[in-house]
Amino acid sequence: MSTLAVNTLAAADAANKCAPGLPAGFCHEHAETGCVAGNGLFCFGWAADNFDRYVDPFFRQLEIAVISVAIGFVIALGLALLSHRRRFLVPPLIGLTGVLYTIPSVAFFFLLLPITGFGFWTAVIPLSAYTLQIIYRNAVVGFANVPADARDAGRGMGMSEGELLLKVELPLATPEIIAGLRIAIVSTVAVATLAFLAGAGGLGQLLSEQNNFKTNIIMIGVLTIVMALILDLIVLLCQRLLTPWLRVRAAQ
Amino acid sequence: MILLANVIDSFVGAFDFIFHQREALTHGGVQVGGLDYIWPFARTQLEVTAVGLGGALAIALPIGLVLGHIGKGEYFAVGFGNAGRAVPEIAVVFLLAAIIGIGLGNVAIALGILGLPPILTNTFVAIRQVDRTAVQAGEAMGMRPWQVLLRVELPLAAPTIMAGVRTAAINIYATATIATFVGLSTLGDFIASESVYGRDGVVAGAILIAFFAMLIEAGLAGLQWLVTPRGVKLQRAARSA
């Protein structure tokens, strides 16, 4: 830390301009205004001046959420394809993914602690486990809703079972699968706020450093919601690109 | 193999913490661990969960039932549920703690708020999904609107409503774990205080939190089965046969 920074922090400390319990790093520039000192509901000046401290944790949380959902998506879709022609596998898989979903994230992190230690994967494994339930269930429903006529048409064209799956059933099930993916990504972003408990960082880390400074709490909440909305929008755009026929039908 | 042995050791230690007393790592010789020691923490967590869930039900269920019955407010009811998923629970708990203070009642309020979206959305959707011909049959039999709602729509919608209640309950219970950070002594205490309870206590806390979560889930799944009308069960059995 530079001498200047140390002096600034020391000065802020000495003047005791922070809200009670605020770490020294939180008290610069706008500390002298009443809002921060009085712990007002939302101090815009402070938020604008300190926005940079949220950037890295934001992208860390984004990384955790996106990787978790990607892993969960691959596994859930794989399970759905596996149980597609083996219907007897569906109830046990729904049950198993449901049990995983029931374990609270905090407990899940610390159950993994003896195995994976603190860090990135201790957060990612539970978060991807949570997405299985919703994505798998939706994919199964999506495959089940493929019209029998479409299957027959494919068979009539001489498609093998594999071709039928990839060229007919998978595309027709895409809207349901994406609907599951959207729910999964939004809730994963929210739960990823807790990833700091697993030692993986993210916006929750800033929450643990200062948990009664309202501006900080609201910043974290709002940034998390914004992250969820952006990812949701991206997935929605992907769906429009992947299912052009739905738009044609809507236009007709 | 050394790794595996360590993992097994951790879990053996955790179960030892659950069932037997031992000396705390700090606080000079205070006894911690054992079922008698753990139970008050579990009870606090279950109590705050029950109060939060009860509050969420008292608010969201009537609103969902009425909106579903009159068929208005779909945008609000469904959008509220979707938006609710994006909100980080821990931020709500901390924010309410910073605004209204800590304590069982205040934490229950925060938890109740988190339970509103899934119950409201599921109740609304469940009522809307009820077969309109069943509703018309009720009306033709001379039922008043509230009779249609309570005797026709509610029983047929009960399984889907219960699914929302289960989601809410699990959310609320999981968040009650975090309430330890705002001063409520729930099972999360064992996880948050490694310096006192040691690594065994931390893993024991995780096991206990997961255990009670499954107990709640199993209990509510049973309740869901009980509130599902017999006719609906028969219909389902016939369809899957």
Interface residues (C-beta under 8 A of the other chain):
Chain A: N39 L41 G98 V99 Y101 T102 I103 P104 S105 V106 A107 F108 F109 F110 L111 L113 P114 I115 I183 V186 S187 V189 A190 V191 T193 L194 L197 L203 G204 L207 S208 N211 N212 F213 K214 I217 I218 I220 G221 T224 I225 A228 L229
Chain B: N6 V7 D9 S10 F11 N82 A83 R85 A86 V87 P88 E89 I90 A91 V92 F94 L95 A97 A98 I99 I170 Y173 A174 T177 I178 F181 V182 G188 I191 R199 V202 V203 G205 A206 I207 I209 A210 A213 M214 E217
